[in-house]
Amino acid sequence: MAFADNLKQLPKVSHLAALQLFDRQGNLVATIENKPGQSGSLAVYNHLAQLFGAITPEAAKKGLELYAEHAEEARAHPGKHPNIDRLLTLVTEGGLLRVKQVFATGE
């Protein structure tokens, strides 16, 4: 299935302003905001966190499946899709990212 089709099956993220990703030491390594160009990644990472409790290598593999054609593009062009690159690194090098939801305030 294509990425756009996969996104339609994921839980909605309109209640989120962002996700913060933390390494094992508690360092903030990335923030994925709910804005154009990142909302798809926000939905993928949020879904993975709900399923796996954190972004683990196993979760990263599932995420790459969800990214579909974009994962192949990321493999061919490192740096073009940093949120996918992060998952590729977790698959190859291991590790764990904890996810903190930042809720939208509704202002």
Secondary structure, 3 states (H helix, E strand, C coil): CCHHHHHHCCCCCCCEEEEEEECCCCCEEEEEECCCCCHHHHHHHHHHHHHHCCECHHHHHHHHHHHCHHHHHHHHCCCCCHHHHHHHHHHHHCCCEEEEEEECCCC
